[in-house]
Amino acid sequence: MSRSHQRDENDAGLCGKLLVAGDFDGDGGAELILGPRAYSKAPVVVLSLKDGPPAERALGVPLEIVDPALPAPTQGIDKWSGAQLAAFDWDGDGRLDLVAALPEGTGYNYIDPASGKTPEDQRQRYHLDGTWKGKLSNWTLHYLRNTGTAAKPAFTWVGQIGEVPFQDGGALTAVDPDDPGAGLLMLGYFGDLWFIPLLEVGAAPRWGAPEELVAAHGGPFSRTTNMSYGVQTAALDGEGGRDLFASDIAWNVVWCRYLGRDGRGRPLYDTPKKIKQCDPHLNGGQFSVPSCGDLRGTGVADLVVGSIEGYVFWYRVLSTNPLRFAAPERLRAGGEEIRRLAKPHPAAGYHWGSSQGPGDGFNGGYSNPVLVDWNGSGLLDLLVGDMCGLFDWYPNRGTREQPRFDPPHRLYVGAEPLFGPWRVQPGVGDFSGSGLPDIVTMDLDLELALYRREGREKIGGLKAGEKLRYEDGETIKTHGVYTPSGGDGRGRTKIQVVDWEGDGRLDLVLGVGPQGGSTFKSSYVLLCLNVGSNAEPVFQRPQVLLFNEGGEPLEFWRHGAHPALVDWDGDGEWEIVVGADMGFIWYFKPEHFGAASGEFDIFRAADDEGL
């Protein structure tokens, strides 16, 4: 594990967003067109791969747009901000040209007209009826003729194809780059796949109307898989035609075999299938959130993982030495797959969807599962938080050897649902000594609070929250010290309740991520020791728990670290598994725990608001 998950802006190494690849100068070698990476002001560049990957990662040659003075809808094409590209010879002159898809609209970054800023409280980004206040991006297609040379790559804007008949999308590819008349494919954010036919090749190409494609089973691709993050075609078997490849919302790569064309000339593709890797790393999907527990009565904890898709995946442990897992299966409740979806909640003021926008309500809900015996039955149930800031209990009505989950029951504080910031994995532990676990989560002030159980007669009932505090009386805030009360959606904290020192007192292990103005500089796993009692807990200031071999605190990805506690080697000491943005899950033994070599202050001065 390295600390360096983010690239320095001054790093001279080649990095950026790959826009398209192809032999644009006709010399038999490939060129890459790279856009600037996020938050960078670097130019779009072209890098030649004619002689193989460069020995030194050269910065490449700046790409020139011959006529940057474009009509209003296309202003900024020379900067390629948000552009998607496809390369094929649409004018039939034997040289690869470009088609660019460009967004226009507010997208998921709603700007309040009065303040000129995005509201911190995400509920202010929705109307009271649950609809999004912003305008999703309309996509326009533009074609650019290859007018450059090998020494000076350049393209000339020729015209606009027209608006794409859907909002928010834009991943683009040619059906077959070797066949200009084959047309284009465009992938929407919600998994819809569109075909744009090229009816006439030449200097003034003529395009047909876009049509949504269906998978082999006859239904839209969006009902088959959440393809959303890129699309490409490639010839695999030499039998004619190019198969389709795309990545979905969880960054799985899917493959659709090319089946030919229908009577109207539209390409036909088989139902998407996930591509499996030989001897893969365990990956729970984007924003993987693990929890560990003995679901099968084997004496060994299995692993369950929630992700952005909203499913809960079950990985059965096959062996602990070496540590090996069976392929994941989706857990079910009441005979249906568990899937949390982030639909807005117009009722009772719960009109939250996502801080990015309404798209997440269709693609997933960021399931945050916890394995816990919630009702004292001796079987592990599921407790799941999600994007909407709500929590559900799925009772296990199966056996010790085979779990079987019932449909969920919502957790309540009095007459109102337990409700807080989004994407929080709650901690559970018996602070009250009742024999039933209580729950620790973030309240709407973005502070950690303890919600004690009302009793066995109200199995989903909780008492009003008690704010958890440090020894000096200050409340425990893990994100967003600058944010207003009421919550802004910047939850994301993952909470584990555990007796870390074996002294009978319940401590906290926290997974936190950086936010503007937060006390924490990056994504860490933190330990807060309880120096009070379980009945009246008081916690020490947090210390970073995980370190690398050099004594440096382990940083994780942008949105947070997602820890879970386990003892897979059976030595009676805790180990930690950690999920993060990219879906990978790490396993740390006690040799990764300890103190930094030198002073490491995870807090900042009160007036320091920078990241």
Stockholm file with secondary structure:
# STOCKHOLM 1.0

chainA/1-611         MSRSHQRDENDAGLCGKLLVAGDFDGDGGAELILGPRAYSKAPVVVLSLKDGPPAERALGVPLEIVDPALPAPTQGIDKWSGAQLAAFDWDGDGRLDLVAALPEGTGYNYIDPASGKTPEDQRQRYHLDGTWKGKLSNWTLHYLRNTGTAAKPAFTWVGQIGEVPFQDGGALTAVDPDDPGAGLLMLGYFGDLWFIPLLEVGAAPRWGAPEELVAAHGGPFSRTTNMSYGVQTAALDGEGGRDLFASDIAWNVVWCRYLGRDGRGRPLYDTPKKIKQCDPHLNGGQFSVPSCGDLRGTGVADLVVGSIEGYVFWYRVLSTNPLRFAAPERLRAGGEEIRRLAKPHPAAGYHWGSSQGPGDGFNGGYSNPVLVDWNGSGLLDLLVGDMCGLFDWYPNRGTREQPRFDPPHRLYVGAEPLFGPWRVQPGVGDFSGSGLPDIVTMDLDLELALYRREGREKIGGLKAGEKLRYEDGETIKTHGVYTPSGGDGRGRTKIQVVDWEGDGRLDLVLGVGPQGGSTFKSSYVLLCLNVGSNAEPVFQRPQVLLFNEGGEPLEFWRHGAHPALVDWDGDGEWEIVVGADMGFIWYFKPEHFGAASGEFDIFRAADDEGL
#=GR chainA/1-611 SS CCSCCSCCTTCCSCCCEEEEEECSSSSSSCEEEEECCTTCCCCCEEEECTTSSCSSCCCCEECEESCCCCCGGGTTTTTTTTCEEEEECTTSSSSCEEEEEEEESCTTCCCCTTTSSCCSSGGGGBCTTSCBSSCCCEEEEEEEEECCCSSSCEEEEEEEEEEEEEESEEEEEESCTTCGGGCEEEEETTSCEEEECEEECSSSCEECCCEECBBTTSSBGGGTCCEEEEEEEECCSSSSSCEEEEEETTCCEEEECEEEECTTSCEEECCCEECCCSSCCCBCCTTCEEEEECSSSSSSCEEEEECTTSBEEEECEEEETTEEECCCEECEETTEECBCCCCCCCGGGCCCCCSSCTTHHHHCCCCEEEEECSSSSSSCEEEEECTTSBEEEECBCSCSSSCCBCCCEECEETTEECBCSSSCBCEEECSSSSSSCEEEEECTTSBEEEECBCCGGGTTEECCCEECBBTTSCBCBCSCTTSCTTCCSCCCCEEEEECSSSSSCCEEEEEECCCTTCSCSSCEEEEECBCSCSSSCCBCCCEECBBCTTSCBCCCCTTCCEEEEECTTCSSSCEEEEECTTSBEEEECGGGBSCCSSCCCCCCCTTCCCC
#=GC SS_cons         CCSCCSCCTTCCSCCCEEEEEECSSSSSSCEEEEECCTTCCCCCEEEECTTSSCSSCCCCEECEESCCCCCGGGTTTTTTTTCEEEEECTTSSSSCEEEEEEEESCTTCCCCTTTSSCCSSGGGGBCTTSCBSSCCCEEEEEEEEECCCSSSCEEEEEEEEEEEEEESEEEEEESCTTCGGGCEEEEETTSCEEEECEEECSSSCEECCCEECBBTTSSBGGGTCCEEEEEEEECCSSSSSCEEEEEETTCCEEEECEEEECTTSCEEECCCEECCCSSCCCBCCTTCEEEEECSSSSSSCEEEEECTTSBEEEECEEEETTEEECCCEECEETTEECBCCCCCCCGGGCCCCCSSCTTHHHHCCCCEEEEECSSSSSSCEEEEECTTSBEEEECBCSCSSSCCBCCCEECEETTEECBCSSSCBCEEECSSSSSSCEEEEECTTSBEEEECBCCGGGTTEECCCEECBBTTSCBCBCSCTTSCTTCCSCCCCEEEEECSSSSSCCEEEEEECCCTTCSCSSCEEEEECBCSCSSSCCBCCCEECBBCTTSCBCCCCTTCCEEEEECTTCSSSCEEEEECTTSBEEEECGGGBSCCSSCCCCCCCTTCCCC
//
